[in-house]
Amino acid sequence: MENTSTETIIRIHQAQKEYFHSGATLDIGFRKQMLKKFLNAMEVWEDKLALALWTDLHKSYEEAYLTEISIVKAEIRNHLKHVGGWARRKKAHSPLKLFPSRSYIVKEPLGCSLIISPWNYPVQLLLNPLVGAISSGCTAVLKPSPYVPTVSRTIEEMIKSTFEERYVAVVQGNRDVNTMLLEQRWDLIFFTGSPSLARKVMTAAARNLTPVVLELGGKSPCIIDRTADIKTAAKRLAWGKTLNSGQTCIAPDYILIHKDVKDKFVQAFAEEVRNLHGDDIKEDRHYVRMVNDKAFERVTGYFKDGRIIYGGRTDAESRFIEPTLIEDVALDSPLMTEEIFGPVFPIITIDDNGSIISPCHPERSEGTFKKAVMEFITSREKPLAFYYFGKESEGWEIISRTSSGGGCINDVIMHIANENVPFGGVGNSGMGRYHSKESFEAFSHTRSIIATGTRIDLPFRYMPYKLFGLVKKIL
């Protein structure tokens, strides 16, 4: 894919600054009109977007619609319904000491925004933040991933046919383009990607004290306790790990499982993969491929870090990797220190005393399964997601003693599907939140305004502070 030139980037950035400062985006009617145009474009371009996702990722129409297109549509509809209320000036309580003033909370758009997205959900993760930019009254430059060129070109064509370039524009290219974009001064940078790239984004943003929203990833743990419904856990994990072939930022990354249910889970997982994808998953049109050869080689390279107990088939030509369970994994191996981003599942088995059952870990512990799980999770970077299968009260206790961006009890992935709750990371997995009102807030500044009448002017605040003793008691 050809890089957008430096001259074009500078021209678009300047045009968007001028357009924003003209005040054209401030009117709520204008914002609603643009959201309606956006929704109409999603309808018109739905089939082309789905075909592009199939071309680049082997993503079926059904999965493309459920995990990408429908999420953007729902977000637009939600903003159309509520943006008037979110943007409305609101009155706040004024204490006696401010009499006769009135206090207000005002929402204003931050201004010119830059949205950079990854390749794994290239429609949802680029266009969902755009909904917040539009509803808040910002302009936006969109930078899709070059790893999914068909999707990126299709989105560019859709945006060009829907919005003026001085309002919303798409630029294309590799990391050199990212570098050029980050050299410009933005009012907000919204980045979805890896923690390593996020550090570069944040470093660039710091030069201008630009606020950032960072949606990252990490190694999201999945705990399977002895109290878990194993068939349900296996079904939901087989779905969550094969969705987009594991190339999901909130995919369960590794399993911490009680030894009493490990063998039963492995058997159930294999059965549920067959139930979801048929006897030969390679032939299932719903099973996504690795995005490129580099990703294929990286993920298959994890096979050497342990013992395969299920799966393991691959095909380099089609970039197919079968869902694979691996045990006897060293905790300092790449499989347990890097985000997998593929259909490979390391399993760490823990007994009642909190000891890891593996030849890689001959030492014994004194404690409990629950204590070992909490210590394991808190000893590592904070993940984007947390999953627990077992008794709900036990899940809440472990959640209270650990930290993650979000999570589920007796489920996986589904917390992202509720547009009424915020989505975002913490620590190494990100900062800031979006979805629904949080998207509007992410692109807005909350402004406090005090309006004071002129007919009454109480003297107590003026030098030489007469009646100070009385004022002190009031304060």
Order of alpha helices (4+ residues) and beta strands (2+ residues): alpha-alpha-alpha-alpha-alpha-beta-beta-beta-alpha-beta-alpha-beta-alpha-beta-alpha-beta-beta-alpha-beta-alpha-alpha-beta-beta-beta-beta-alpha-beta-alpha-beta-alpha-beta-beta-alpha-beta-alpha
